[in-house]
Amino acid sequence: MRTPTAAELLNVWEHGLRQRPIDRALGLLRAVYPEQSTEILADLSIGERDARLLRVRELFFGPGITCTTCCPRCSERLEWESDTADLFIHDGTTPTDELRVEADAYRLTFRLPTSRDLAALDSGTNGGRDERRQLLLERCLLEASTSEGELLRITQLPNAALQAMVQAIDQADPQAHLLISLTCPACSHCWEGLFDIVSFLWAEVNAWAERTLRAVHLLARAYGWREADILAMSPTRRQIYLEMAG
């Protein structure tokens, strides 16, 4: 991992404004893992990608996280705090390229979903949740057969076999579906909320970029400095100059 400069991160942010969330995530990873191509990063499992994004978040903004959400029952707004260390489920090991599961008389060989698969779904269908789930499983399914060895298409598999595949994927890559247990202080309703590191991190990067550009504008107007010179300063020095200019 390497820490990108402020100018480099601003370039990633500016480019990401025109991208889908999946591509924004890969752009942020590319800035921190420059030795790995976008293609390699796109082939990471979703859980491994999200684990890396948590490390990127630590690198950029530290370990402390504050989130806000609304109670699904009474719409009360609540805030919860956590630490990135508490959000890591990924154990650092990469699952094998092929996974297998047996359900009743069916044998399935498959791989874990990647960012490339999610991007293909976004580009290829406007269907509902069930259709997207079916297409994702079809992309990840490498082989399906009966116990006698008869090869089958995904449309020939019963729902029980597909559900066994889904459960095996969740068990092999738990970081991909990170749920946070929450309790509403107003109505005491308990539920599990999905923590999406992709959107959370991008929102923080976006807020940082806007603050940084505002600081560049104010310092350039006050002192006549170039953007490159201002961005080359440490955040502490920029803030001191801002306070003096203000």
QUIDATA-V771264 format. One record per run of one state. SS is the DSSP state (@ for helix, = for strand, . for the rest). FROM is the first residue (numbers start at 1). LEN is the number of residues. Records with the same first field share a line. If there is no record, write none. Layout:
SS=FROM-LEN ; FROM-LEN
This chain:
.=1-5 ; 17-4 ; 33-5 ; 43-2 ; 62-2 ; 71-6 ; 88-11 ; 104-2 ; 111-3 ; 125-4 ; 147-4 ; 152-2 ; 157-2 ; 173-1 ; 178-1 ; 184-6 ; 195-2 ; 224-3 ; 233-2 ; 246-1
@=6-11 ; 21-12 ; 38-5 ; 46-16 ; 84-4 ; 115-10 ; 129-12 ; 154-3 ; 159-14 ; 174-4 ; 197-27 ; 227-6 ; 235-11
==45-1 ; 64-7 ; 77-7 ; 99-5 ; 106-5 ; 114-1 ; 141-6 ; 151-1 ; 179-5 ; 190-5
